[in-house]
Amino acid sequence: MEIPEIMKRLVFFSILLAIIPSSSTLFAESVSFVGLSSTVGIDPLILKANLVKLPFVDKQKIGLTGWSHGGSAALYVVDDLTPIEKRKNPFQCAVLFYPYCFSIYNLNAPLLILIGQKDDWVPSSICKTLVTEKNSQFEIALKIYENAGHCFDWEGLDMVYQGHSLKYNPEAAEDAVSQVRNFLAEYLK
């Protein structure tokens, strides 16, 4: 997996994040967001269980981030009513880049969602609904980039894939770095 440019830019911030890529093995060949199975959330929890064993990792400061399908998987993981076994010690926060924002029941961590208004793969309007429903005691921060679409943070990308526009937006990417830094500074103190 190639590391997204935004993560390279956060390295100096001394943050270790559990990353769920959009090509993650968390998903079967086809995914139904209506009936996600409990296997979707298992890999991040196994990853976290292994991270806490590392001597340099603060067990109380582990965040989760994901892009596209990986962002949707991360949302699934931080929903308390998701039927995943061994749901001990939730992640401290989650950062989602252009996820499909399905309905949640009760978040167990603060959430930052970064998505483009022009995303023709996952509509930002669904994320707006998630924020207005706010079934959580935790913050749900939503940043919608007016002139950005799917994969706005992948430097140099400009293509159509499966009928969807994927295009880098330097202004949105730069702001996303700032948004993520500030969010993680607040929740992973």
N, C-alpha and C positions, 0 to 999 in steps of 0.2 A: 504494500500500500504506500503510495506517495503521500508524504505529509503535506497537508494544505499550507499555503503560504502564511495564512493567519496564525497557524500553530508555530511556525518557524519564528514569527515575529513576537510570539509570547514567551519563547524559550528564556529570554533574558529575565523574565519576570519570576523565574524559579518556581514554576508551577508544573506539577505532574498531573495530567488528566487521563481518565479512562476514556479513550476515543472509540466511538462506534462508527466505522465508515459506512457510507451508503451501500457499498458492495459486501457488507458484512454477511457472514454465514448465519447470522441470527434469523435470516429470512429464507423461507422456502422459495422455489422458483416463482410462484405467484403469491402475492400477499393480499389478504382481505382485511382491511382495517376495521371492518365491522366485527369480525370474529377472530381477532388475533389470539393465537394459542399461547399458553403460558410459557412455551419454549422460547418465545421472543425475548423475554427478559432474563433468561438464565445466564448467558455468557457474561454480561456486565457484572452480575452478582458474584460469579465465580472469579472474575478478574479482580473485583474488589477484595474478595476473601484472600486472594494471593497477594495483593498489594499491601494489605495490613500486616503481612508477615515480614515485609522488608524493614530493616532497622531504620532507614532514613525517611520512612513515610509516617507522617502524623495521622494516626487512625481516625481522628476526628475532623480531618480536613481533606476529604476526598470528594472531588466533584466529578461530574459525568458530562460528556459532550458528544453530540452526534450530528451528522449531516444528512439531510434528505431522509431516506428510509432509516438511517441510523439515528436521526433526530426523533423520528416517530417511535423507534424502539426505546430510546432514552425516556421519552414521555411515558411510555408504557411501564417502564421500570419504576418511575417515581410516583406512580398512581397506587395508593395504598390498597385499593380493593382488587388490584390485579392478582389473580390466584397463582402466585409464585411461591414455591416452598422456600423455607429458610430465609424469610424476609426480615433478617435482623439488621440493625444498624444501617438505616438508609443513607444514601449519598447526601452530602451536605448541601448540594445545589446541582442544577443541571442547566447546560447551555445548549440550545437547539438551533441549528441553522436550517432554514427552510424545510421544516418538518410538515407532515400532514397532521394537523391538530385535531385529532379525534377527541370526543368528549371524555372527560376524566371524572372520577368520582371524588377523590380526595388526594391531593398532592401531599407527599411526605417530605418535600424539600422546595426551596425557592427555585424559580424557573425564569430563564431569560430566553426569549424567542427572537431570532433575527431572520427576517424574511423580506423578499422584494414584492412591491405592489404589482409589478409586471410578471410575476412568477406564473407561468401558464401550466405548471405541473402540479403545484400545491397552492391553492388559493389562500391568500392572506386573510380573506374575509372569515374563513373558518377559525383562524387563530384569534381574530377579533372576538368572535363568539365565545371562544374558550376563556378569554380574559374577562368578558362581561359576565359570564356565568360564574366565574371564580369560585369553584368548589374547593376552597383551600384556605387554611389559616396563613399560608405562606404567600409571599409576593410572587406575582406573575407579571414580569416585565416584558413588554412587546415593543419591538422596534421594527417598523415597516419602512423600507427604503423605497421612496416614490419612483425612482427611475431604474430600479434594479429588478432582476429576475432570478431564476434558479441558478445556483452556482456563482453568485455575484462575487464571491471571495476567492475564486480560483483564477489566479493571475494568468493572463494570456488566453483564456478560454473564450472562444467565440464560435459556436457551432449549433446545429440543430441535431438533436438526438431523439429518436422515436417520436418525431413530430413536435418536440418541445425545444424552445430556445434556451440555450445555456450560454451566458455571457458574463465576463468579468466586468465589474463596475468598480474602478479604483476608489471613488469617493465613498461608496458603501462599504467596501472592504476596509478602508482606513478607519472609518467610524466604528465598524464592528470590532476592530482591535481595541479601540478605546472602551467600547461598551463592555466587552468581555473582561478587560483588565479591571474596570471599575466594579463590575458585578462580582468577580472572583475575589477582589480585595475586600469587599464587604462581607462575603459569606464564607471565605476560607481564611479568615484572619488568623 
